[in-house]
Amino acid sequence: MYFTVFAVMRIMGKREIGKLSVFDLVISVMIAEIAVFVLEDIKRPLYDGFVPMITLMLIQILIAVLSLRFRKLRLWFDGKPSVIIRNGQINREEMRKQRYNLDDLLMQLRSQKIDSVADVEFALLETSGQLSVFPKEKMNSNDESEQTSKKNKDVPSAAVVNLKYEALPLPLIMDGKVNDENLKQIGKTRFWLKNQIQSKGLTDFKQVFFCSIDHKGELYVNAIKDK
């Protein structure tokens, strides 16, 4: 039974170990319960444990494969990150929505060696429950290094867009599908986005695997490679 549980978790992939979403946690707990259910009754055949465990493994793999193709399904199972701190300001409404209190916030900040909320530019609560923190000093140093590197270049990059907003990199295209909500947030349209990807030699949104824009207005585009 030990080797069966080990094999099942190994086949389901490193995602199960590195990041436990709600769906991953449910699958892991059920597999553990099935193993105990068989072990505590020595008269019960191991077959009664193997079949449901393998069934759960197949379900998890099937949903993981479908989630790669359909982002809405991925968001339904895994959810999406929540912005807890933006521009140094705590988002109380989002904390209330996630039932995430100040004690939890301060504890996770301390675990990353940050003792004050004032030192945080952005903080996101990931779907795994982990808090990703971007300190102000780090972001300011990155901005200075970017400005220095741009001054040393005579030819400006075609990917630089004059957008004036302060935010984390926003995904505009994921798996060939445009995120209209993020486009609206930066005040741009699909027509503008189409022109941007055409400057990269791409003619259709479906050719783009991932596209994002940072607070400097720089686009990152990753095309889908032909098989």
PyMOL commands that set and color helices and strands:
alter all, ss='L'
color gray80, all
select helices_A, chain A and resi 2-12+15-18+22-39+47-69+71-78+92-97+102-111+117-119+136-151+180-185+190-198+205-207
alter helices_A, ss='H'
color red, helices_A
select strands_A, chain A and resi 82-86+89-90+120-125+131-135+170-174+177-178+208-213+219-223
alter strands_A, ss='S'
color yellow, strands_A
deselect
rebuild
show_as cartoon
